[in-house]
Amino acid sequence: MLSATFKNSFRSSLRCYSSAAAKTLTIGLIPGDGIGKEVIPAGRQVLEALPSSYGLKFNFIDLKAGFDHFQAAGTALPEETLSALRSECQGALFGAVSSPTTKVEGYSSPIVALRKKLNLYANVRPVKSVDNGIDRPVDLVIVRENTEDLYVKEEKTFENPDGTKVAEAIKRITEVASKKIGKMAFEIALRRQALRDLGLKSIHSSPSVTITHKSNVLSLTDGLFRETIRNFYDNHLDKFESIELKEQIVDSMVYKLFREPENFDVIVGPNLYGDILSDGAAALVGSLGLIPSCNVGENFVIGEPCHGSAPDIEGQNIANPIATIRSTAMMLEFLGYDKAAAKIYEAVDANLIENKIISPDLGGTSKTTEVIEDILKRIN
């Protein structure tokens, strides 16, 4: 259960959406492409299924974004979607996007644009096994800087004198963004340890933060990321001295993450490394279809399952909805509704521990709708 882990770290930085008087939340639903259209309804269903004792009601706004919408209307992120999120919603759920692997004139990823336009500077991705006798013990959180690095998408191509093509991309790392993401990682580590001190079962006995980088080669960009976080830690030892600060070169990090995942508590990295590591870490617990995430800023939060649009299984009713359901719970956490979030986590964990009604990516035969129905029964 993650709810109390992030409770105190971020509630103070969000708007007062989580006050006791805020009984009705308006949530934007952005299915996007592919299986996003099949799993985002699960997020709505679990919110609607929460017992009335939590005192929450929800309004939902269906919003457009994605490559399909780009092909139909010429824009991947309509201004109407952005305006509704800013003016009407307290949070949102984003499904998946089918970004093409080759350049398409005029197209840019809508989720990357949302992160920038709403200043969602952190992507928080927990990876935790359940005690089902199958998974190896894993309990870590990857904190990914969300706004810069190569994802600034400043690219160009040109030709050499001999006519051969060259492509270049800007990798931008700033001290400001690095400090913000480092601070978040340290605060997450402290809250995770506070839960352990209260008796929460964990494979860890003390907090640690591992900085992942490639500053042995990229001494200026990754070097700035590494140095900024280290300096922030050194300048705030009065608060963070209980945290062991470690670091790993990113290629070594990949090796050790798969060989020794139990050695990692909180991992913080620039955008690209965080993206790759968090997707890869899903293999430690069985499937990318289990891994939630939240895009978090000072004023807004978007829950987003870590899987892609999976066009190969679109429309077959076999997509795993659990990443979306857990992302929905994470969204509630960041909005301050920890008990409601915990109820959803418990229902999901019970489904996985029982290991009977599971989707094909986990070796089961159950349909998406059957998994959703089983979890809904456990919530009610």
Sequence and secondary structure as in RCSB ss.txt:
>XXXX:A:sequence
MLSATFKNSFRSSLRCYSSAAAKTLTIGLIPGDGIGKEVIPAGRQVLEALPSSYGLKFNFIDLKAGFDHFQAAGT
ALPEETLSALRSECQGALFGAVSSPTTKVEGYSSPIVALRKKLNLYANVRPVKSVDNGIDRPVDLVIVRENTEDL
YVKEEKTFENPDGTKVAEAIKRITEVASKKIGKMAFEIALRRQALRDLGLKSIHSSPSVTITHKSNVLSLTDGLF
RETIRNFYDNHLDKFESIELKEQIVDSMVYKLFREPENFDVIVGPNLYGDILSDGAAALVGSLGLIPSCNVGENF
VIGEPCHGSAPDIEGQNIANPIATIRSTAMMLEFLGYDKAAAKIYEAVDANLIENKIISPDLGGTSKTTEVIEDI
LKRIN
>XXXX:A:secstr
  HHHHHHHHHTTS GGGSTT  EEEEEEEEESTTHHHHHHHHHHHHHHS GGG  EEEEEE   SHHHHHHHS 
SS HHHHHHHHHH SEEEEEE    SS  TT   HHHHHHHHTT  EEEEEEE  SSSSS   EEEEEEE S BG
GG  EEEEE TTS EEEEE  B  HHHHHHHHHHHHHHHHHHHHHHHTT   S SS EEEEEE TTT TTHHHHH
HHHHHHHHHTTHHHHTTSEEEEEEHHHHHHHHHH GGG SEEEE HHHHHHHHHHHGGGGT GGG   EEE SS 
EEE  SS   TTTTTSS    HHHHHHHHHHHHHTT HHHHHHHHHHHHHHHHHTSS  GGGT    HHHHHHHH
HHHH 
